[in-house]
Amino acid sequence: MKEFLSRKGVIYTERDISRDQQALEELSKLGYLTTPVIKIDGDVVVGFDQKRLEALLG
């Protein structure tokens, strides 16, 4: 995921749910307990779904 986003020139914030309790709580509120979860302008992508990510990123 990180490599894909970097190749696309996307600036992102990585949050480690094993070290960041707030990040874990936010992920849980979204209804997920797996990673990666990517939020793009309110849209949520679970896992590495390249086709959907490319569509959202334009």
Secondary structure by P-SEA (a helix, b strand, c coil): caaaaaaabbbbbbbcccccaaaaaaaaaaccccccccccccccccccaaaaaaaaac
